[in-house]
Amino acid sequence: MLGASLGCGAALAAAQVEYPSKPIRFLVGVVPGGAADMLARAVGQRLAERLNTQVVVDNRPGANQTIAAQLTAQATPDGHTILIVPSAHAISPSIYRLNYDSVRDFSAIGMVAMVPNVLVVHPSIPARSVKDFITFARTKPGELNMGSSGTGSPSHLAGELFQMFTQTRLTHVPFKGQGAAMVDLVAGRLQAGFPSIPASLPHVKAGRMFALGVTPRHRSSAMPDVPTLEEAGVAGYEVNGWYGVLGPARIPKKIVARLNGEIVRMLEDPAMREMLTRAGADPLSSSPEDFSRIIAADIGKWAKVVKAAGVKVQ
């Protein structure tokens, strides 16, 4: 009993230490230069200003961003180690054998942005609408190549779900990252794909590919003239790509609330919102509780898609 009391006292004392008391380590599961890295650096810079401390972005790429997630799960839960996490975090439990639980081993801090995927096609494809593409794809089952940023990635599973909803059959071609897939789509070696808007936006603007439909149930501020896939006739289809911030489980609630509040306030800043929108993301904050529920719901959703599509990492 005495031991339990001492343990509780130590936890309470830790929670009452002034926060932050040292630099914050901000883990990113990709190499420098990508969308997640850009987002982490933008958020980190503003957190540093608001918390009056140094925020160090630590890139730990590999294994579909699970290396960075594992480091976060194992970190001391004092708010000085946090992670920028993509919606792939909710896919990984169905693809990999993880050394952590994607919900229980983390403290959800809050969402930062929605990063929609979009159905794009090469200009040689005789389709300028989702309906036209579905009709064309049905006449060529298995003949159209659909690129993705890797097996089990959001861009891959968005395409698998599309095929289930539309009774089409595309040949999946995985790449190591969205950039490589975009190169082959522009070159015409791929006919279609479901990349994120940040990855595809420059090519769409330049006419090197056509955007037919975005995957969420709301239009993207970066592509306001492009309908959602549901609007375009794929009833019930919805894929939400997102980024949020996590920390290790058992961070004191006061620290979680402090971090969440700072993220919410920074996303109200017009300059931050403009920067995210210009990059192809839609700023979106949330409570820690709502973010945790979104992760849990997406884990269940993608587990069903992975099983139905027979997805296996090569």
C-alpha positions, -999 to +999 in steps of 0.1 A: +000+000+000+029+023+009+046+015-024+014+023-043+011+056-024+047+065-032+041+056-069+010+078-070+030+106-053+058+104-079+033+105-108+016+135-092+049+153-087+059+146-123+026+161-135+032+192-115+067+199-129+066+230-151+060+220-187+080+220-209+112+217-188+135+207-217+135+205-255+106+186-272+115+157-295+091+157-325+094+123-343+086+120-380+084+086-397+096+098-431+127+113-446+131+151-447+112+168-475+079+150-476+044+162-466+047+147-431+081+163-426+069+197-439+038+195-416+059+185-385+084+213-391+055+239-395+038+226-363+071+222-345+081+258-352+049+272-339+049+249-308+084+262-301+072+298-302+041+291-282+058+269-255+090+290-254+112+260-259+132+242-286+113+216-307+137+192-324+123+174-355+137+138-355+133+119-387+131+082-382+119+067-415+112+031-423+087+002-420+057+024-431+065+049-403+062+022-376+098+028-364+090+063-353+057+051-337+075+024-317+101+050-304+072+072-293+054+043-276+086+035-256+094+071-246+089+086-212+053+099-210+062+135-199+052+154-230+087+158-243+084+132-270+056+135-296+049+121-330+034+134-362+013+105-374-005+098-407-037+078-413-014+049-422-011+045-384-045+029-385-036+006-413-004-008-399-020-032-373-036-051-402-004-053-422+025-056-398+033-075-366+038-045-343+055-043-310+029-018-298-008-013-297-018+016-320-044+029-295-035+017-260+002+026-262-003+062-272-018+094-259-039+111-286-031+148-286-051+161-316-056+162-353-037+187-374-051+183-410-071+163-434-049+153-464-074+139-490-065+113-516-077+119-552-085+096-581-062+108-609-057+094-644-032+099-672-043+122-700-043+092-724-072+076-706-105+085-723-122+096-691-128+130-676-153+120-650-155+092-624-184+077-643-165+076-675-135+060-658-156+033-642-172+025-676-138+024-693-121+003-665-149-023-667-141-028-704-105-036-695-104-057-663-069-060-650-054-040-679-051-006-662-022-001-638-029+017-605+002+030-588+005+035-550+032+046-525+035+010-513+015-021-504-009-013-476-004+024-479-035+048-478-032+053-516-032+015-522-062+008-499-082+038-513-078+021-546-088-013-533-119+001-517-128+019-550-126-014-568-149-030-543-175-003-546-174-001-584-168-037-595-137-028-614-104-046-615-071-026-616-036-040-614-018-026-583+018-015-588+034-005-555+063+020-553+086+032-526+069+065-520+044+087-538+070+106-557+081+075-577+045+066-585+039+101-597+069+099-621+055+067-637+019+081-639+032+113-656+052+091-680+021+070-689+034+037-674+006+039-649-030+048-660-044+057-626-038+062-589-051+075-556-023+098-544-026+124-518-035+159-530-001+173-519+017+147-541-006+152-572-015+189-571+014+203-591+009+176-618-028+183-620-023+220-622+002+215-650-022+192-669+001+161-666-028+142-650-065+147-645-082+147-611-116+130-612-127+127-576-115+133-541-119+105-515-135+122-485-172+131-483-164+168-485-145+187-513-110+198-507-101+234-505-071+227-526-093+213-554-127+229-549-139+221-584-132+184-581-162+164-569-161+138-541-163+103-553-196+100-536-209+131-554-197+115-586-218+084-581-198+061-559-224+059-531-210+054-496-174+057-506-153+076-481-115+076-473-101+103-450-064+108-450-053+127-420-023+138-398-023+142-361-001+143-331+004+115-306+026+109-276+033+079-255+005+065-233-001+080-198+011+116-205-005+136-177-039+150-188-028+186-181+001+183-205-021+167-232-046+195-228-018+221-230-005+206-263-039+202-277-048+238-269-017+251-286-024+230-317-060+243-319-049+279-315-021+276-342-046+261-366-068+293-361-039+314-374-047+325-410-010+322-420-009+286-409-042+278-425-031+294-458+002+274-457-016+241-452-042+248-479-015+259-504+002+226-498-030+206-504-041+199-469-073+210-451-065+224-415-086+204-390-082+204-352-099+180-328-101+171-291-078+143-279-109+121-273-122+126-309-088+118-324-086+086-304-120+076-316-111+083-352-080+061-350-099+032-334-127+035-361-102+036-389-083+005-375-116-014-377-124-002-412-090-009-428-088-043-411-119-053-431-106-039-464-072-056-460-089-089-453-114-086-482-087-075-507-062-101-495-035-075-490-001-089-480+032-070-477+057-085-501 
